């Protein structure tokens, strides 16, 4: 057990934006929310999974919707409070702790903010080890855990509780509600026992993000190489963004970014396909990294992560790839978040096989 202070929050924000593979919302918004909350209420207690009682009630919380909407519609402090209150009333139990549903931008730190305001601990675990765009795309779903009851809330005070026949129906209905709520909402779901969290979650994801963020914030020479070493990742491409085809539709930020090669990659072109998160990277139409492996975009000079909504023409960047959690490489994992689910007509190939190079 330890407490998350201001420095830890800043490190997590940067590292979570890397692991968020371009999605999860603007990390700066999540950082501001968490910093304000701990300023008002003090540091947040963070528990390891083995410190959580087996019968404890744990409820993850996060934002739903298109990350681009957060620039104009940042979450407030009441949405999560209202969601948790309705969840406790429905279940007839007090929530013991919360946790991030994913490691990505605002969704990594929104739970820290609500934990500070409600006096709850947060658990060093998440449900992805990265970010994905849909509600059923979590390791809990792979293990047969329902996300019902699901509570959805907006900044106006509207709340709704869903009890659906399966997690895919939760995604469909909640997505439509989110669109009506203005394109983003706060969602509490996957209420679980401590034992289920231990068996199904991706442990130590917050401290992993913190480690990445610390490297980027403190490094004075070559943060990208240090990040590759820390994450056992792969450098895939270096270049300049020359085109972005991006639109927000049906509650997602969708598009393709085109990167023109520089230095050793001069003369080549890489395309980044995204749906909130980067899902497929192709070099001259040949895949170099495929979901569910992580595709991350880092600024060449600072090593800072670049999100899908932060992509700009002329940005000089390095694309890196990181192997996903082993749960995603199962048959059900590939069925849930593999390339064919997102409409790409190709088979998943692990990044270490595609690159045919040793891990850095």
Secondary structure, DSSP 8 states (H G I E B T S, - for coil): -EEE-HHHHHHHHHHHHHHTTT-SS-HHHHHHHHHHHHHHH--EEEE-GGGS-TT-EEEEEEEEE-GGGGGTS---SHHHHHHHHHHHHHHTS---EEEESSSSTHHHHHHHHHHHHHT-EEESEESSSS--SSTT-SHHHHTT----SEEEE-TTS-EEEE--SSHHHHHHHHHHHHHHTTSEEEEEEEEEEHHHHHHHSEETHHHHHHHHHHHHHH-SS-HHHHHHHHHT-EEEEEEEEEEEEEEEETTEEEEEEEEEE-GGGTT-EEEEEEESSEEEEEETTEEEEETTSEEEEEETTT--B--TTT--TT-EEEEEEE---GGGGSHHHHHHHSTTTTT--S----HHHHH-S---
